[in-house]
Amino acid sequence: MSALSILRKKVHYELKVPRCGTCKHYTAKSQMRDSVPKGWLQLCKLHAFTIKHDACCDTWVSKDGKEVVE
């Protein structure tokens, strides 16, 4: 086990935590202006508003339809 693995285990580092970016309702669309890419518009398909990738709400659902991360 590497030092990095030991540290991650010690601080209870988690990869798959609930956040908008891992939600079933998350979508990202490319924004263009004068045919030049200007970034990504991140949206919630369920509530129809812009979001942040690392935010989360009470209606989060995983990509496979589960409501709780195990």
Phi, psi and omega in degrees: 000132183281164178299323179294318177297320179296316179297315179300318179294320181297320182265008179056047179295130181239137179268321189253063178269152178297128175198162184306321182296340178252010182273149178298332185269000182283137172216149178231132180239139178289134176261133180238145173220120183053043179064021178242129179298133181240011179122198184237138174261115182261126186231152169262118180290331181287313185258352177057051172218163180285149184224173171254142183303323185260013177272178179200152177231179183286348181258019180300136176222135182293166182302328180268008174096358178281148180267345183232138176276132180256000000 
